[in-house]
Amino acid sequence: MFADRAKILIRSGKGGDGHVSFRRELYVPNGGPDGGDGGRGGDVIFEVDEGLNTLQDYRHKRKFAAKDGLPGGKRRCHGADAEDIVLKVPEGTVVKEAESGKVIADMSGDNRRQIILKGGRGGLGNQHYATSTMQVPKYAQPGQPSRELWVLLELKVIADVGLVGFPNVGKSTFLSRVTNAQPKIANYHFTTLNPNLGVVDLPDGQGFVVADIPGLIEGASQGVGLGHEFLRHIERTKLIIHVVDAAGTEGRDPVDDIYKINAELEAYNPEIASRPQIIAANKIDAVFSDDGEDPVARLKKEFEPKGMKVYPISGVTGDGLSELLYAISKELQGMDASPVIFEQEYFPEEELIYEKLPYTVEVEDGVYVVEGPKIEKMLGYTNLDSEKGFAFFQKFLKETGILKELETAGIQEGDTVRMYGLQFDYYK
């Protein structure tokens, strides 16, 4: 199966922790702080690779993590920054936040490389916290944590024109005649299992890219058949060419076919259904009208008043193809030439910075008890015996929202707060 969708977990690197150490040199018994800073954690970067055309690399491996920054060392040694992880994707890949479905990045057009998750900043060593009143700071800053995010990758082909229609109406034959594409062609439903792309070059006209969207059937938008797997590929197209079997060689009514496919487009995305359409009445070489009814005239009578021009063609003989292609080119020239790009809706840096930390606030016998793994680690890095260290810890509590949580729980000035082995009175 054509791999055009994948769900993966990405993780940026944690920043290295700052180091606590003091100079130890001959004749310098009380050297100052010389703890180095931690290194930066690795970023998660998505990059377009022109050699890829599917998301097959992400179907079997689901977790991708950047390296962590190294901790700082003594003698002001800076921890090494971690390498970024670069995930290669085909052009046209849209990266979405998995739960909300909001767009994080569209790897199309000029956007060839984008940082999706930034690595954690390295923590400052204790050398940065020396003051005239605190010359031996015994605390350093921990590195910023890593961040995780489930993302959905969707490949949406980049084409000006999308071919839609029921299976076996001749879309692949049409594409092979007018472009450089070489799709498989056979008299079976769902012969086309990939969205085929082809480029139309007109001698004195504007060229364009055509995508053959695999055959839709009634109910495709609700997941019936295979057509629903490929509806996303029509989202970038500016013009829809509706190919119908005008001869009704399989016993279907071409007018009814058009209404059914348009109903599927409407159910999937009403905005797509409202885009300009041209009807290609195919297989006119197989039309035999003993009763005098002209199926092309019937199609024109039904749809041209609705703004959909009908062009009779034969993918087998080539009749009518030139007229149709120039009509498509003329229609496209009146449209915006820039590709359809999906705007960013989800900003990981803004969303994740406010994510709820795993901590609890409970009241036990009038004491506000706050616990959580991150708080316990922070206490291990902070010298609360110093004014500077306590101010440093207060800033952490404020930035992570813990102080606000205490106020919501009803804490008043003078009330006692306990965090593991630490106990203090609350004052604003």
Beta strands, then each sheet from edge to edge (+ up, - down):
strand 1: 5-11
strand 2: 44-48
strand 3: 63-65
strand 4: 85-89
strand 5: 93-97
strand 6: 103-107
strand 7: 113-117
strand 8: 148-155
strand 9: 161-164
strand 10: 196-200
strand 11: 208-212
strand 12: 239-245
strand 13: 277-282
strand 14: 309-312
strand 15: 360-364
strand 16: 367-371
strand 17: 416-419
strand 18: 422-425
sheet 1: 3+ 1+ 8- 5+ 6-
sheet 2: 4+ 2+ 7-
sheet 3: 10+ 11- 9- 12- 13- 14-
sheet 4: 15+ 16- 17- 18+
end
